[in-house]
Amino acid sequence: MVFARTSGSEIVKNIFLVFFILLAVISATQIVRFLGYAAKGQLSNDSVFFLFAFGMLRYSSEILCFSVFLGLVMFLTRLYRDSEMIIWNLYGISQKKFIKVILIITLPFILFSLLLNIFYKPWINLKTEQYKNQIKASDSISAISPGIFKEFHNGKSIFFVESLSINLDTVKNVFIHTITDNGIRVTTAKSAKEDLTENGMYLNLSNGRSVEGTLIGKSFDIFQFEEQKILIEQSIKKRQIDDYDTKNINELINDDTSYSKAEIYARFSIPIITLIFVLLGFSICVLGPRSSRGNRIFISSILYMCTVNLIGILQGFIQHSVINIYVGFFPHLLLLLFFIYKFRYKKVW
């Protein structure tokens, strides 16, 4: 069928075009944010790429859903602008055939997004939390960036290193300023290496010098050392990963709590609302002879984003047991009834 082949090709191109543009825009903002954290010393340099990649994979399903709807809107508005909709109607393409072809093209993308939400997204969230715990456990060497002052012990200890070794497990030319109970201590060393034990995280200093004294007195004690241990963190406790967004669908179904119901609602609601908006696209994208295509695309995007934000608000209500999970699907039902009304009693074009 000529119509199905030409329509499918254009819609798929629009979907991929919107998807990669949105992915590029979000990637630019995310990488700038992570690089800012790394420049301030709040995040290690080698953690930037992994957290950025996990973040992009986490939001891929939402980006895909929006790309499907926006790609369809771009296709339909072009048909109305170029009067191709009238030509296809005269050619014998009825309203039912049009909807059938559109669903055949867009439904695989929506189902793929749903599968990402159900199976893939919890795994990404789990790996992200595990990696954050790993960063927290190794916060001594990896969080100290060369040329950046790093605070420990609530600002009582300040670390500064000049460079890192090739294997990134040893720092060179270390400067440590520590506030003690009796005064201050300044320690310098040529190299240092982390040592993780059951009692805490230590920093093994090699070939250095330490100067210790009081803030009021004029006498200071100076001594040199070949090796010295400095406690970085007393005990390292990994945060238990019990977030509901990391659980699989079977665990959420068996857990009869409001948080589990809210997570189930979040995973299913956006793909379902995207499917309904695909059906409503025939009514939203109707253009008059002098109507602006850009304005219609903008309005359609605003309507979709407002509905998605409403779903997020309803998810919070479900999470705090303000409403039932079935009440959360009221916007879906309302929009579906509106589509049935337009399809049955009104002409779409």
C-alpha positions in Angstrom: 0.0 0.0 0.0 1.5 3.3 -1.1 0.0 5.3 1.8 1.3 2.9 4.5 4.8 2.9 2.9 5.1 6.6 2.5 3.5 7.5 5.8 5.6 4.9 7.7 8.8 6.2 6.3 8.1 9.8 7.2 6.8 9.1 10.7 9.7 6.9 11.6 12.1 9.6 10.3 10.4 12.2 12.4 10.5 10.0 15.5 14.2 9.4 15.2 14.9 13.0 14.4 13.0 14.3 17.4 14.5 11.6 19.7 18.1 12.4 18.8 17.5 16.2 19.0 16.0 15.8 22.5 18.7 13.4 23.5 21.4 15.9 22.4 19.8 18.8 24.2 19.3 16.9 27.5 22.8 15.4 27.2 24.4 18.9 26.9 22.6 20.1 30.0 23.4 17.0 32.0 27.1 16.9 31.1 27.5 20.6 31.9 25.9 19.9 35.3 28.1 17.0 36.1 31.3 18.8 34.9 30.3 21.6 37.2 30.2 19.2 40.1 33.5 17.8 39.1 35.1 21.3 38.9 33.9 22.1 42.4 35.4 18.8 43.7 32.0 17.4 44.6 32.4 14.6 42.1 35.4 12.7 40.8 36.4 13.0 37.2 36.1 9.3 36.4 32.5 9.3 37.7 31.2 11.9 35.4 30.8 9.7 32.3 29.1 6.8 34.2 26.6 9.0 36.0 25.9 10.8 32.7 25.3 7.6 30.8 23.1 6.2 33.5 21.1 9.4 33.6 20.5 9.3 29.8 19.5 5.6 29.9 17.1 6.4 32.7 15.2 9.0 30.8 15.2 7.2 27.4 11.7 5.8 27.7 10.1 9.2 28.4 12.1 10.8 25.6 10.9 8.0 23.2 7.3 8.5 24.2 7.4 12.2 23.6 9.3 11.7 20.3 6.6 9.3 19.0 3.8 11.9 19.7 5.7 14.8 18.3 6.9 12.9 15.3 3.3 12.0 14.5 2.2 15.7 15.0 4.8 16.9 12.6 3.6 14.3 10.0 -0.1 15.2 10.4 0.4 19.0 10.3 2.5 18.6 7.1 -0.4 16.7 5.5 -2.9 19.4 6.3 -0.5 22.2 5.3 0.2 20.6 1.9 -3.4 19.5 1.4 -2.4 15.9 1.2 -5.0 14.9 3.7 -7.7 15.9 1.3 -6.0 14.0 -1.5 -5.7 10.8 0.6 -9.4 11.2 1.6 -10.5 11.4 -2.0 -8.2 8.5 -2.9 -10.3 6.3 -0.6 -8.3 6.4 2.7 -11.0 6.4 5.3 -10.7 7.5 8.9 -10.5 3.9 10.2 -7.8 3.0 7.7 -5.8 6.1 8.6 -5.9 5.3 12.3 -5.0 1.6 11.6 -1.9 2.5 9.7 -0.8 5.1 12.3 -1.2 2.6 15.1 0.7 -0.1 13.2 3.6 2.4 12.8 3.6 3.9 16.3 2.5 1.0 18.5 5.9 -0.8 18.4 7.7 2.3 19.7 5.1 2.6 22.5 5.3 -1.0 23.5 9.1 -0.8 23.4 8.9 2.2 25.8 6.6 0.2 28.1 9.0 -2.6 28.2 11.8 -0.2 29.0 9.8 1.1 32.0 8.9 -2.3 33.3 12.1 -4.2 32.9 15.0 -2.0 31.8 14.5 1.2 33.9 14.6 -0.6 37.3 17.8 -2.3 36.4 19.4 1.1 35.4 18.2 2.7 38.7 19.7 -0.2 40.6 23.0 0.1 38.9 23.0 3.8 39.5 22.5 3.4 43.2 25.2 0.7 43.4 27.6 3.0 41.6 26.8 5.8 43.9 27.5 3.6 46.9 30.8 2.6 45.2 31.7 6.2 44.8 30.8 6.9 48.5 33.0 4.0 49.6 36.0 5.2 47.7 35.5 8.9 48.4 39.1 9.4 49.6 41.2 9.2 46.4 38.6 9.3 43.7 36.9 12.4 45.0 40.2 14.4 45.3 40.8 16.1 42.0 44.2 17.5 41.2 44.4 21.2 41.9 41.2 21.2 43.9 40.9 21.7 47.7 38.7 18.9 49.2 37.1 19.1 52.6 36.7 16.1 55.0 35.4 15.8 58.6 33.0 18.8 58.2 35.8 21.1 57.1 38.3 20.2 59.8 40.6 18.6 57.2 41.5 20.1 53.9 43.3 18.0 51.2 45.1 19.2 48.1 47.0 17.0 45.6 49.0 18.1 42.6 48.6 15.0 40.4 47.3 11.5 40.1 49.2 8.4 39.1 48.5 6.6 35.9 46.4 3.9 37.5 44.5 6.5 39.6 45.1 4.8 42.9 47.9 7.0 44.2 48.2 10.8 44.5 51.4 12.8 44.4 52.6 15.9 46.3 49.9 15.9 49.0 49.1 18.8 51.2 46.8 18.3 54.3 45.7 21.0 56.7 44.0 19.6 59.8 42.3 21.3 62.8 43.1 19.3 66.0 41.9 19.6 69.5 45.1 21.4 70.5 45.7 23.5 67.4 46.5 22.8 63.8 48.6 20.3 61.9 50.0 20.8 58.4 51.3 17.6 56.6 53.0 17.3 53.3 54.0 14.1 51.5 55.4 13.0 48.2 52.7 10.4 47.6 49.7 8.8 49.3 47.6 5.7 48.7 44.2 4.8 50.1 43.7 1.8 52.5 40.2 0.6 53.1 39.8 -1.5 56.3 36.9 -2.6 58.5 37.6 0.2 60.9 37.4 2.9 58.2 39.2 4.6 55.3 42.9 5.5 55.8 45.4 7.4 53.7 48.9 6.0 53.7 51.4 8.9 53.3 55.0 8.3 52.2 58.1 10.5 52.5 56.6 13.5 54.1 56.8 16.1 56.8 54.4 17.2 59.5 54.2 20.5 61.4 52.0 20.7 64.5 51.3 23.5 66.9 48.8 25.7 68.7 47.1 28.8 67.3 48.3 31.0 70.2 51.7 29.7 71.0 54.9 30.3 68.9 56.3 26.8 69.2 55.8 24.1 66.6 56.8 20.5 66.4 58.3 19.4 63.1 59.0 15.8 62.3 59.7 13.8 59.2 58.3 10.4 58.4 58.7 7.7 55.8 55.1 6.3 56.3 52.1 7.6 58.2 48.4 6.7 58.3 45.7 9.4 58.4 42.1 8.5 59.1 39.8 9.8 56.4 36.4 8.3 57.4 35.7 6.4 60.6 33.2 4.0 59.2 31.7 3.6 55.7 28.2 2.3 55.6 26.6 1.7 52.3 23.1 3.1 52.0 20.6 0.3 51.6 19.1 0.2 48.2 15.4 -0.1 49.0 14.0 2.4 46.6 10.8 1.3 44.8 12.1 2.4 41.4 14.8 -0.3 41.6 12.3 -3.2 42.2 11.0 -5.4 39.5 7.4 -5.6 38.6 6.7 -8.8 40.5 8.1 -7.3 43.7 5.9 -4.3 43.3 2.7 -6.3 42.7 3.4 -8.5 45.8 4.1 -5.4 47.9 0.7 -4.0 48.8 1.8 -0.5 49.8 1.0 2.9 48.4 4.6 3.4 47.2 4.5 0.3 45.2 1.2 1.2 43.6 2.6 4.7 42.8 5.6 3.1 41.1 3.3 0.7 39.1 1.2 3.7 38.0 4.3 5.6 36.9 5.6 2.8 34.8 2.3 2.2 32.9 0.7 5.6 32.7 3.1 7.5 30.4 3.1 4.9 27.5 -0.7 4.6 27.8 -1.2 8.3 27.7 1.1 8.5 24.7 -1.0 6.0 22.9 -4.1 8.0 23.6 -2.4 11.2 22.4 -1.5 9.4 19.2 -5.2 8.7 18.7 -6.1 12.3 19.6 -3.5 13.6 17.2 -6.0 13.5 14.3 -8.2 16.0 16.1 -5.3 18.2 17.5 -3.5 18.6 14.2 -6.4 19.8 12.1 -5.2 22.9 10.3 -7.2 25.6 8.5 -6.0 27.3 5.3 -4.2 30.1 7.2 -3.3 28.2 10.4 0.3 28.1 11.4 1.9 24.7 11.6 4.5 25.7 14.1 1.9 27.0 16.5 0.0 23.7 16.3 3.1 21.7 17.0 3.9 24.0 20.0 0.4 23.7 21.4 0.4 19.9 21.0 3.7 19.7 22.8 2.4 21.9 25.7 -0.7 19.8 26.0 1.3 16.6 26.2 3.8 17.9 28.7 1.0 19.3 30.9 -0.6 15.9 30.9 2.6 14.2 31.8 3.2 16.6 34.7 -0.4 15.9 35.9 0.5 12.2 35.9 3.5 13.1 38.1 1.3 15.0 40.5 -1.2 12.1 40.7 1.7 9.7 41.3 2.5 11.7 44.4 -1.1 11.6 45.6 -1.1 7.8 45.1 2.2 7.5 47.0 0.8 9.4 50.0 -2.6 7.5 49.8 -4.5 10.6 49.0 -6.2 8.9 46.0 -6.5 5.3 44.8 -4.4 4.0 41.9 -7.6 3.6 39.8 -8.4 7.3 40.3 -5.0 8.1 38.8 -6.1 6.8 35.5 -9.0 9.2 35.3 -7.1 11.6 32.9 -6.5 8.6 30.6 -10.1 7.6 30.6 -11.3 11.2 30.1 -9.0 11.6 27.0 -10.0 8.2 25.7 -13.7 9.1 25.9 -13.0 12.4 24.2 -11.4 10.5 21.3 -14.3 8.1 21.0 -16.7 11.1 20.9 -14.7 12.8 18.2 -14.3 9.6 16.3 -18.0 8.6 16.4 -19.9 11.9 16.2 -17.5 14.3 14.6 -15.4 14.4 11.5 -11.7 14.4 12.2 -10.9 16.2 8.9 
